[in-house]
Amino acid sequence: MKRLYESYRQTADELAAHIRRLKEERLSRRDPDELNRLNARIELLETERAELIRVCAQLRAYTEPKPASPSMAARIAKAGA
């Protein structure tokens, strides 16, 4: 599951880079139809990236150990002292 998380995270990062390139390209376009198509692509990619990030957060909960609660951390610290 960790590999899946890493893969999704990498894809989200790649989408962010692609979105930045499209936004830069949008600055040089003047045709309203082209601008609308670019804006639609950007919006779709931003939605996809947000979904990937949400899934990554859920996957991370399974791949990383849960942090100790404050009370548990205090008990662990007392036991180690």
N, C-alpha and C positions, 0 to 999 in steps of 0.2 A: 504494500500500500504506500510505502514511502516513495518508491519509484514513480508511482502514479501521481502522488503529490508533487514531486519534483518536476515531472513532465508537464503537469498542468501549470505549475508556477512559471516554467520556462516559456510555455506557450503564451501565457498572460503577458510576460515581459516582451515577447516578440510582437504581440498584438499592439502593445503600447508604442513600440518603435514604429510600427507600420502606421498607426493612427497619427503619430507626429509627422511622418512623411506626407501623409495625405493632407494634413492641415497646412503644411508648407506648400504643397502643390495647389491647394485651394486658393492661396494668395495670388497665384499667377493666372488664374482662370477668370475670364470675363463673361463667358457665355452663361446665361441663367440656367439653361438645361444642364450643362456640365456641372455647374455649382450645385444644383439640386441633386444630381446623381452622386457627386462627391459627399455632400452632406448626408445623404441617405446611407452611403457606405460607412462613413465615419460613425454615424449613430448606431448602425447595426454592429460594427466592430466594438464600440464602447459597451454595448449591451452584452455582447459575447464575453468581453474581458471581465465585466463585473460579475457575470455568472461563474466564470472560471475562478475568480478570486473568492467568491462565496463557497464554492465547492472545495477550494484549497483550504479554507478555514475549517471546514468540516472534516476534511481528511487529516489535517494537522492534529486535530483533537484525538485521533486514533493513533497517530504515529509518534507523538511526543508524550512523555510522562506528564501526568497532571501535577501542577505545582502544589506544594504543601500548603495547607491552610495556615493562617497565622498561629492558631493554637497548636497545630501539629509542629510547626517550625520551632515554636518555643519549647515544646517537649523534647524535640530532637536536640536543640541547643543545650538544654539542661542535662540530657543523657550524655552528651559528648564532653561536658565540662568536668 
